[in-house]
Amino acid sequence: MIVAMVTACASILVAVMAYWLNHQGETRRSLREARIDRVSSQLKDLYGPLLVLTETNEKAWSEYYRRHILPIGVGPVGMSLSELEEERWRTWVEAVFAPTAQKIREIITARGDLIIEGEMPPVVLEFCAHAATYDALLADWDGAGPSKSTLIRHPGKRFLSYVRDSYGSLKAEQALLLTAAREAGRSGFDQSAR
């Protein structure tokens, strides 16, 4: 009778431990899958599009600057542009810079919940403020004054660096998470339980 009682208790203990370990493994797997989904969404819905648009905008600005500003030696902001230079600048603002800035602002506004940090980074807010001032510039181009630029300046390389760095760190995290998931799946048990 005692042997049967010990055997029954041992069986119950083994069943409880097996259930508990399985539950812990499933919890870890669910958390890992949720993190993979979150990082993938951050890349696909926010930082991927931001990277493409900011890199494109940076390339367009560099080329515009190289071809149209450096050769003519445009001086400080506020210097009058010739009629041809003004028309060229307006074309670039209307066709390239403003639409790209507006797309970036729309993505940030729509998917700001995917920002890596706990709160919106100042450089992102600076860029959105810059993009918002394009609305006023384009609405009243002739009254915009001699510089014909946005009221709030573009944050420059800081914004591009932020987007590049964020995208890169998320890609690295995604690779680690996917590798860990493959290894856990290959071994048949959750290695993070060790």
N, C-alpha and C positions, 0 to 999 in steps of 0.2 A: 504494500500500500504506500509506503514512504517513497519507494522508487518511482511509483506511478505519479505521485504528487510532485516530486522533484522534476521528473520528465515533463509533466504538464506545465510547471512553472517555467522551466527552461524554454519550452516551446513558445510560451506566451512572451517571455522576455526577448527571445530571438525575433518573434514576429513584430513586437513593438519596436525594437531596434532597427529592423529592416524597413519598417514603415517610416520611422523617423529619418533614417539615412536617405531613403528614396525621396521623402518630402524635401529634405535639405537640398538634395541634388536638383530636384525639379525647380525649387525656388531660385537656386543659383542660375540654372539654365534660363529660366524666365527673365530674371534680371539681366543676364548677359544679352539675351535676344532683344529685350527692350532697349538696352544701351546701343546695340548694333543698329536698331531701327532709328533711334534718336540721332545718332551720328550720321547715318545715311541720309536722313531727312535734312539735317543741317547742311550737308554737302550738296544734295540735289536741289533743295528748295531755296537755300539762302547763299551760302558761301561759293558754290560752284557758279551760279549765274553772276554773283557779284564779281568774282574773279575774272570771268570772261569780259564783262562790261568794263571793269576798271582797267584791265590790261589793254583792251581795245581803245578806250578813251585816252589812256596814257600814250599809246603808240600814235594815235591821231594828233594829240597835242604836240608830241615831240616832232612829228613830221611837219605840222603847221609852223611850229616855232622855227625849225631848221630852214624851211623854205621861204617863209614870209616875214619873219621878224628879224632873224639874224642878218640876212642879206641887206635889209634896208636900214638896219641900225635903229630900230624904234627905241626911243628912250624911255624915261620913266612913265608910270601910269599918269594919264591926264594929258599926255602929248597928243596934239591933233594928228589925225590920220588923213592921208590924202583920200580923195573920193574913191579911187580904186581900192586902196587898202581898207577903207571903211566898208565898202561893198563886199570885199572878200571876207572880212572879219564877220560881217552880218551873216553871210552865207554859211560859214563854218559854225557859228553859234546856233543858227536856226536848224541846220541840217545834221550837225554832228554833236556838238557839246551839250546843248540844252536837251535834246531828246535822250541822249545817253544818261545824263544826270537825272532826268525825270524817271527813266526806267529803273535806275539804281534806287532812287528814293521810293518808288512804288514797291519794289521788292523788299526793301527794309521795312517799310510801313506794314506791308501785308504779312511778312514773315519774321518780324522782330522778336517773336517768341522763341526763335531758334538761335538767337545770339548766344555765344558761348558763355559770356560773363553773366554775373547775377544782375547787372543793370546795364543800360545802354552806354557803350563807351563814348566819351566826349568827342573823339574824332569822327565817329559815325554821326552824331548829332550835328557837328560842324558841317559835315558834308551835306546832310539833309537840309540844313539852313541855307547853304550855298545853292543847292538845287532849287529850293523854293524861290529864291530871288530871281531865277531865270524867268519866272512867270511875269514879274513886274517889268523886267528888262524887255521881254518880247512884246508885252502889251503896250509899252510906251517907248519904243526904240528911239524915236526922234527927240523925245524929251529926256533921254537918259543921261545927257551930258557928254562931254568930250571923250571920256574913256570908254563909254559903251560897254561897261563890264558889270558884273553882278555886284550888288551892294556888299554881300558877304563873300570873301575870297574862298577859293577852293583850298582845303587843308593841305594840298600838295602830296608829297611822297608819303607822309604819315598815314594817309588813308589807304593808299596802295599797299604799304607795308603791313598795315593792320589786316587787310583782306588776304594778302599772300600768306602771312604768318598763321592766321586762323585756319585758312584752307589747308595749309601744310600740316598743322598739328592735328586737325581732324582726320586727314588722310592717314597719318601715322597711327592714330588711335584706332581707326577703322581696320587697318591692316593687322594690328595686334589683336583686336577683338575677333576678327575673322579667323586668324590663325589659332587662337585659343579655342574657338568653337569647333574648328575642324579637328584639332587634336583631341578634344573631349569626345567628339562624335566617333572618331577613329578608335579610341581606346575603349569605348563602350561604357564609360563612367565619367563622372564629372571630376576632372583632375583638380579643380579648385577646392574640392572638399578635403584634400590632403592637408 
